[in-house]
Amino acid sequence: MRKIIIVIITLFIVSCNEKPKAKFSLSGTTNGIENGAMVYLNYNNKALDSTVVNDNSFDFKTELPNTPIELWLHNKDFSKYRAFWAENKPMTFDATKTEFRNAKITGSETENLNFNFYQKVDTLPRSERQKMEMEFVKNNPKSIISSSMLSLYSTTWGREKTEELYEQFSTENKNSKFGKEIKRYLELNKALKIGDRFVDFESENQYGELKKLSELKGKVVLLEFWASWCGPCRLENPNLVKTYEKFNPKGFEIFAVSLDENKESWLTAIKKDSLNWEHISDLKGGRNEAALIYGVSGIPDNYLIAENGEIIGRNLRGEKLNEKLKEILE
């Protein structure tokens, strides 16, 4: 009996000395938001939580799926928004004397690092900013910000630079969501250039049928990367329709890869723009498998593939595309 009492007392002492685990909370103050308006926490384009604003103040006590995690705080119509890195700690948001998107946020070391860095580079020319972003990733191999940044810019910075920076990451960073995205890019990307043979891939068309690029072997093929939400792509589509109508009877085909995520938007754009050629998409947006294979960092983009499978042009549009096709097919 005495032993049991001692064990109970020991457990009681240990439990009393244990500190409660920190949990995420966000206490905010702002200006210009009417009473009763809602503000939302958004993660990965999905609503995570919401709360009501009273006297320009609000509070969140939200269970986060993991941390550090990048969240968006915004009002209903996104006229006020602020992205930030949250940790499982009490945090504060202060926009009483500044714009909502420039609010001061405290309580997260990750957010402090991120905010201070972008304060330095936001006004720099693109080339200088990119150089500093690469330096940041190199100098902060354990930071989730680095893996997030490298995941975003991997196709822009290219396979060689991406691999160099990725190899310096901590094991935890490599195993993060962003680290896995980078690894997938490195596994898929072929760093293709003019003169190389095309790389085959397979994906579903708008009817759910699997289609391969190689099924068009023997034709001159324009591998076109686009999306319904891409303004320049949609503006170029009427020219592409004319080119297709002129050269399709002579052996020209288009294999269009959509970087859409919303199938309905994709299908609507195909119909509205009268795009009567082969279409495929895995509906993974910028993480589209074909786009990773071919190193597409922005759209519209395309590769022109000859009848023998050789890549003979890239990003050809309008008259330049027509001239190349005339040279080959007429």
ABEGO torsion letter per residue (X at the ends): XAAAAAAAAAAAAAAAABBBBBBBBBBBBBBGBBBGBBBBBBBGGBBABBBBBBGGBBBBBBBBABOBBBBBBBBAAGABBBBBBBBBBBBBBBAAABBAAABBBBGBAAAAAAAAAAAAAAABBAAAAAAAAAAAAAABAABAAAAAAAAAAAAAAEAAAAAAAAAABBAAAAABAAAAAAAAAAAABAGBBBGBBBBBBBBBBAAGBBBBAAAABGBBBBBBBBBAABAAAAAAAAAAAAAAAAAAAAGBBBBBBBABABAAAAAAAAAAAGBBBBBBBAGAEAABAAAAAAGBABOBBBBBBBAAGBBABBGBBEAAAAAAAAAAAX
